[in-house]
Amino acid sequence: MDYNKFYSADVPSFLKSPVREIFRAVDLSNVCSFAGGYPAADTFPVAEMPALTARVLEKYGTRPLQYGATQGIPELCEVIARRYNVPVSQVQITTSSQQGIDVCTRVLVDPGDIVLANNPVYLGALQSFSSYRAKVVGIEDYLSQAAAPSCRPGKPKFIYVIPDFNNPSGRTMTLQEREELVRIARELDVLIVEDSPYRELRYSGEPVKTIRELAPERTLHLGSFSKIFAPGFRLGWIIGPEALLDKIYTCKQCLDLCPPVLNQFLAAEFISSGALDANLVKTIDAYRQRRDKMVSLLEKYMPSGVTWTHPEGGLFLWLTLPPQVDTVRMYDKALARGVAYVAGSFFYTDGSHRNTMRLNFSFVDEAKMEPGIRLLAALVSGSEVPDIE
């Protein structure tokens, strides 16, 4: 049967994630994977979970097993509000930060609307924007078009950025860049969606004010437990103006009724007990060592002409290779030798910059990191390719 006649007009706009396709086809235990944005499993508080769960059930009885409020349980909303110094009324719990991106787009965007974003841009955001048939335009590209007398681009609906330890580039926006972005948003009279899943994973440098702190009246700030607690909980949050959250609240009712309730109680207890901050100290120390190790290996093995970012936090490094190197074509050769990465062109709205790649340093088995980098360096330079042991 031909099922195409049954699909909605949105379906052709759905994009498959090349990262998810890698994981679908590859047994991660058998490869050196620099591909995903996975946190290290040894940062998960496995030992604390039995006592944490027992404490929650003893304290709250059947409440964690019942439906909850669409906004999120009061206990979690309150600890988030205290942690980030905002009113509880400005907190909305989401079923993952990815849902936060999606629900913001669903509430704000009509087909054909323009969304401005940094280029390269997070794949999950591109998927969401595309599914609602938005046109994604790089911020610099838009400003260049707007400055041309013969070109009058349409007004964007919102600006999307990951200002801290960007996925995929690893870059952090300076205070001056954030202030300039706020200036542009106010001049265009548009909203800003500030995606901030990595902000608490800082390994060096000094924190920079969030965009929400600079422009609270027009910013929706997205947070996530996936990188600081456990991604399996599928919990995130949005901080923003109450009027905007009210529409997001209504939209969420038709999506999932409420975020996972037991998981919310566990997260609230984990934060309020101080266990989250204690676990973050260990996580940050481990990730700092992994970042530094990957940078040292790149310095040791990569040929001249290859450059990379040195992120102050987060999970990723961004490599720029000589122009003749095509990381899309090179991928199959790398995977056949047991190494996975993500070609950088997938993060660009036009598929350009095929000489770039994103490497994750948090998830990869540390014993495989050196042979993996050595193999990639050999592929880039065209020299004899060593085997992964």
N, C-alpha and C positions, 0 to 999 in steps of 0.2 A: 504494500500500500504506500502511496505517496502522501506523506504527512505534511508536506510543505504548505498545502492549502489551509491547514489548521492554525498556522502560526500567526502571531500578532505582527504588526508592522515594526515593533521594536526588536524582534529576534535577530534580524540581519545585523543589527548594531552591537550585538553581544560579542565581546572579545575573549578568546581563550588566553589565559596567562601562560606564557612560555615556561615560567618557573614551575607552575603546577603541572604542566605537561612533562617536565623533566622528572618530577617526583612520581608521576603516574607510571612512567616507563622504566625508572631506575630503582634498584635496591640500594638505598643510601648506605647500608652497612658494608657494601662491597665497593664503594667508590670514595674518592677524596672529593667531597662536595663543598665547593665555595659558592654554590648557587643560591640557596634559600636565605630567607631572613630569620631562620630559626634561632632562638636562644639556646644556650648550652643546657642540656638536660640536667647536668650536675649542679645547676643553680636553682633548680626547683626544690622547694622545701618539703621533700618527701618525708623526712623523719618527723616533721612537725604535724603532718596532715592527720594522723589518727587522733591525736590529742585535741587538735584544733576542731575537728569534726565532732568529737564527743562533747567538747565544751559548748559548741554552738547548739547542738541538739538538747543538751541538758539545760541550757540557758533559755532557749526559745521554744522548746517543745515541738509542736507540729508546724509552726509558722514557716520554717525553712522549706517544708515539703508542700506548701499550699501555693496557690496563685499569689502574686504580689502586685504592687502598684506599678502602673506603666512608667511613672517617673523614676522608679527604683525604690527599694526599701528605704525608709527614713534613716536607718542606722548607717547605711553606706553613703547616702547623700550627705549626711551630716559630717562624716569623717572626711569626705572629699572636700566639702565646703571649708572645714577647718584647715585642712592641709594646704589649700590654695587660697585661703583668705577671701572667700566670696560668700554671699548669702546662699542659703540652701535653695532658695527659689530660682537660682541661676545654675542649678546642677540637674542634668538629665543623664541617667545611666543608660548605656546602650549595650546591645548584644554584640560586642566587639567594636573596636575602633573602625573597622571596615564598614560596619553598619552606620556609624556616625557619618562617614563620607557619603554613603549612599543615601541616607535619609536627608541630609542637607541638600544634596543634589536633587532628590525627588521633590522636596518642598520648594526649591528655588528656581529650577530650570525647566523651560519648555523646549521642545524640539527646535533645533536651529540656533538656540541661544549660545553666546560665547562665554567660555570659562577661561580665565587667564591662569597660567601656571608657570613655574620655573621649568626650564627645559635643560636637562632631562627631568622627567616627572615620575613619581611612584606609579608602578604598573596597576595596582589595585584602584587607584584614583582614575587612571585612564579608562579602566574597564567600566567603572561606575558612570563616568561622564558620557562615555560612548553609548552605554545602555539606554540613556535618556536622550540620545541623539543630540548631544551638545557638541559644539565645535570648540576644540581645545586649541588655544593659541598661546605661544610663548609670550611672557610679559614683555621682553625686549622687542620681539617681533611686532607686537601690537603697538607699542609706543613708537616704533619706527614708521609703521604704517600711518598712525595717527598724525605724525609730523609731516607726512608728505601731502602737499596741497591737492593732489589729484586723487587721494585715497581717503575715504571716510569710513573706517570700520565701524560696525555696530557697537553699541554700548554693551560691555560685558555684564553678566549677572553677578559674578563674584570672582575673587582672586583666591587661588589655592596654593599654599606653600607649606613645606616642612622646614621651618627655619633653623632647627637644631639638629645637626648631624644628619643632613638630608639623605633620604633614600631615593635615588641610588648613589649620589655623589659623595656623601660624607661631609659636605661643606656645612658650615654654620654661618648664618647671616650675621653681619656686624650690627651694632646698634644703629649706625648711620644708614645701613641698608634697610633696616626695619622701619626707621623713621621715614625714609624716602618712600617705602611701600605704603605706609599709612598716608603720607601726603598724596600719593597717586590715588589711593582708594577714596580719599575725601574729595579730591578734585573730580574724579569720575562718579562719585556718589554711589559706590558699590560696597558690598560686604567682603570680608576676608574670612576664609576658612583656614585656620591655623592648625595643621595636623602635627601633633606633638607626642608621638609614641616613645621617643628616645630621650627626651629632655633630662630625665633623671639618671641617665647612663653617661655621665661626664667623667672623663679620665684625666683631663688636663685643661688648663685655661680657666677663665672666669665665666660664670653664668652671665647671660645677656638678658635684659628684660624681654618678656614675651610680647608678642604683638598685641595680645589681649590687654596687657597692662598699658600699652601705649594708646590703644583705641578700643576700649571696652564696649563702646556703643555700637560698633559695627563688626565685631569679631566673634566668630564661633570657634572656640578652642577645643580641640579633640584630644583626649587622653586615652591610654590603654593600659590594662593589666598584663597584656600578653608578653611584654618584654621585661617587666619588673616583678611578676608573680608567676604566672603560668598561662601559656596561650590556650590550653585546653579549657580554661574557665570561660572563654569567649565573653569577656567583660571589658567595657570601655566607658567613657563618659564624655559629655559635651558641657562646657561652661559657656554661657552666653546670655544676651538680653532676654528677659522674661517673655517679651512679646514673640520673639523668634522661637524660643523653646516651647511656647504654647502650641504653635503649629507643628513642630517636630513631635511633641507629645501626642497630638491627635493622629498624626501620620503613623507613629509607632504602634498605635492601638490596632491598626489593620495589618501590621507586619508580624508582630509576635506577642501581642497583649502585654507582656512584661519580660524583662531580662531574666535569666536563670536565677531563681530565688535562693536556693541553697548556696550557690556560688557567691551570691552577693553577701550573704551572712558570713561566709568564710572569709571573703575579702575584707569586710568591715572589721571582723575580729582580728585578722592578721595585721591590719594597719594599726588599729587602736591599741593593740598589745605591744607595739614597738617591734614586732617581728619583721615587718617589711623593711624598715630602715636597717635593721641588723643584717638582713639577708642582702640588701643592696650593697652594703660595705664589702661583703665577700664577692658579690657578683662584679662590682666595679673593679676590684683588685684583679680578679681573674681575667676580665675582658681587657684591662689595660695591658696585662702581660701578653695576651694573644695578639692585640693590635701591634704592640712593639715587636713581637716576634715576626709577624707577617711583614712589617716594614723592613726589618733587618734582612729578611730573606729576599725581598724584592731588590734591595740594595745589593745583595750578594750575587744574585743570579740574573736579573733582567739585563738585557743588552742596552747599549746607549740608544737614546731616542724614545725610551719608554718613561713616562712620568706617572705619578700617582698622588692622590690626596693623602694628607696625614690628619685624619679626623680627630677632633678633641673628644669624641664620644661616639655613641651609636654602635652599629654593627658592620659597617661597610667601608671598603676602600674602592676608589674609582681609578681605573687605569686608562691612560691614553697612549696608544701604540703608534708606531710609524704609519703614515697614510696608506701604504700599500697592504697593510695587514687587515684582513677581513675576519673579524671574530665570529661572525655568523657561519662562514664557511669553515673556519678552524674548529668549530665546536665538536663536530663529529669525530675529528681526529683526536681531540682531547678526551672525549668520552670513551672512545675505543681503547684508550690507554688508561682509563680509570679516573679521569678528572672531569668534574662538572663545574661550570660557571654560567653566568648570564651575559649574553652579548649586550653591549650598551645601546645598540640601535633600537632595541625593544622599548626603551624608556623615552624615546623621542617621538614626538607627535607625527613626524614625517618619515620615521624610519632611517634617518641619517646617522652619521657618526658611527659607521660600521667598524671603525678602528678603536673602539672603546669596549671596556668590560667592567662589570661589577663583581667584586670579590667579597664574600662574607667571611669574617674571621672568628665569629662567636661559636659556630656550630661544628666546624670541621674538627675531626680527630687530630689532636696536636701532633701525634706521631706521623700523620700523613701530610702535615702542612708543608714540611720542607721538600719531600719528593714531589708533591703536587705543584709547588711553585717552580721547582727545577724543571719539571716537564713543560709547564706553560712557557717558561723562558726559552726552552729549546725549540718549541713550536714557533714562537715569535721570531727567533733568530734564524730558523731554518737549519739548525744543526741537528746532530744525531739525537733522537728522542730517547731518554732513559725510561726503563720500566718502573712502574709504581710497585714497590714491594708490599 
